Amino acid sequence: MEILWMLIVGGIIGWLAGLITGRDVPGGIIGNIIAGFIGAWLGGLILVNWGPVIGGFAIIPAIIGSIILVLIVSFILRKMGRRNHHGHHA
């Protein structure tokens, strides 16, 4: 059950980051979960484990880290999208 709880909280963190930045995280629910996990790790590096902890995630650093991650990923995807503009649309 612990893992399921972590996946749910990770997904919510990724989803919130997408909402706050106004950008969709690629990969739907799985992308949100991955963004939540990586964001929690990033946020932990920046802010350590500050604030409330839910499901193994320090929520505030995790959300901030996820926002940073979503912005970086959407920036990279936009750059790649412009470069590969020769008829290769997904």
N, C-alpha and C positions, 0 to 999 in steps of 0.2 A: 504493500500500500504506500509505503514511503516514496517509491519511485513514481507512482501514479500522481501523488500529491505534488512532487517536484515538477513533473511534466505539466500539470495544470497551472501551477504558480508561474513556471517559466513561460508558458504560453500566454498567460495574462500579462506578464511583464513585457513580452515582445509585442503583444497586441496594443498595450498602452503606449509603448514607444512609437508604434506606427500611427496611432491616433494623435499623439502630441506633435509629431513631426509632420502629420498630414501626408505621409507616404505609406504605401503598402509594402509590407515586408514580403519579398519574393518567397514562394513556397507555401503559402497559405498557413495552415495551423502548424505544420512541421517547421516552417520558416520562423514563425512566431516563437515556438519553443526553443529553437536553436538561438535566435536573437536574444531571448530571455536568459538562456544559459551563458552565452558568450558575454552578453551585457552585464550579467551578474559578476562574472570573472573580471571584466574590464573595470566595472564600478568598484569592485573589491580592491583592485590595484590602486585606484585613484583615491578612494575614500575609506578604505579598509571596511570593517563591518559596522558602519554607523547606522543608527536608527533601528526600527523594529525588524525582527527576523521572522519570516513566515515561510514554512516549508523548506527551511534550509537556506533561504535567500535573505540577505539584508536588503530589504525592499527598495529603499531610497537610492543607495548606490547602484543597485541592479537596474532600476528604471533609468537613471542617468547614463549608466554604461550602455544600456540598450538603445537609448536615443542617439548617443554618439555613434554606435554601431550602425543603426538604421541610416543615419545621415551619410556615413562613409560608404556603405553598400550602395545606397541610391545614387550617390555621386559617381562611384565607379561604374555602375550599370548605365548611367546616363552618358558617361564618356565613351563606354564601349558601344552603346547604341548608336551614337553619332558616327563612330569610326566604321562600324559595320553597316552602313546605311545603303549598301548596294543590293537591294532586293532581298535581303535575308531577314524577313520578319517572322517572329515566332507566333 
